[in-house]
Amino acid sequence: MDVAKLDAWYRRLLIIFSIIGGGFQLYYEGNVWVNAVFVILMAGMVGYFTNFLAIKMLFQPKHGKVLGWSGLVPKNKSKIAKSLGESIQSNLLHPDIILTYIYERNLVETGIQKIVKEIDEAIHNDEIRTVLVTKIISMLKERGPEILEVIFDFSEETMKKMAERPEEVQKLWDYTKERLTYYLTEETNREELGKQLRVVLLEEMPKLANLLNEGLEEYLKTRSTLGKIGIGVKKIFSFNEDAIRELLERFVKDPETSDQFMKMMDEMMGGLQERLNSKETQEFITGKISNWLDASGDYARQNLLPSGIERLQSYLDDPNNWEEIEKNFFRAVDWVKKRLLEFMNSEEGKVYLKTNIEKFVHNINVTALVEERVMALDTDDLEKMILDNTGGNLVVIQFLGGILGMIAGLIQVHIYFSVPVGALVLITYIAHYRNQKRIVVEGS
């Protein structure tokens, strides 16, 4: 049922019958029935057009004033825009409401899964792969040297700035020292370091045994008579390279020796930490770092950058390398996707994501956004938007105003009409009461 059409027909008929009734009232001035009908029609006219005028006065006049009156909406457009924005922010799009909506519907997880699915489909789509690789090769050929120079310039500038600022070098050294100290204070790390040293010693044992044997021979040869006796004793007891290697291996593999070795490692690490914490050592190391950072930039610019550009161009000129580029690129994309997914599914990732989503949502100024959009609307557009969104309720108010006016007119005709009108009012009240009671019951 089209309320607007019904209202239009009611308005036209009310006006027509009121004019006809007025004519009959003039012609049949003393007729009770004519007077009664005319009174009812006039009451309906007053009820209808009072509401009609009130609604029109919300928007009219849009410009200027009529009898000192400006339309309420055009006059208070800025206040309405601000109030509307604040109301929407507080009651409809409050950050907490948005966050609750996101978390209840698992939108974050769903979004991540969709992104991963899209990436997987893109990776396995031959057409997309060809386009991407072609673009990458083309970009690297055109801008590769420039990109290398930009990266290098940035790195060199950063390193030189760091070298010129002792506090930055100190920060770098403090971080390195902290990580080194943390690593060495862990017993498992020291044990692992000891194992690695023993492995190296065992691998290098033949060389070490040979060096010790040759060193012993040379030493004894330089000691004349005593040296000859020593060489003789060495031969009698087979104190040769194999014997030395066996002795060293026993030293490394023996459990008691290993325990002593670990104690020695602990003492060495303790001494190393003391040295690292000393002011002289720190000043020496930070000075060396500054010199290295400063010198490495000049060296790299003169030697590494030209060579890097030349190798890149040579590599890209060979079509056989394009397949390798494609493979490595999509392998990197797949690796990033997996790491990202692992991070997002971890507790740390969930906390990080939640924190940043909340920060983003809280930074959304809905009030300012709504206010800006409402102020940008023309008054006609604003009126249409309000009328459309009321769903015809304003038209119903006009229509009901006319009906209620006519009902009130019945009482003016005769007091007896107050009985059915009172009954109608009572029925309306009972319906309202029952509705309120039902709402309370459902709420509890």
Order of alpha helices (4+ residues) and beta strands (2+ residues): alpha-alpha-alpha-alpha-alpha-alpha-alpha-alpha-alpha-alpha-alpha-alpha-alpha-alpha-alpha-alpha-alpha-alpha-alpha-alpha-alpha
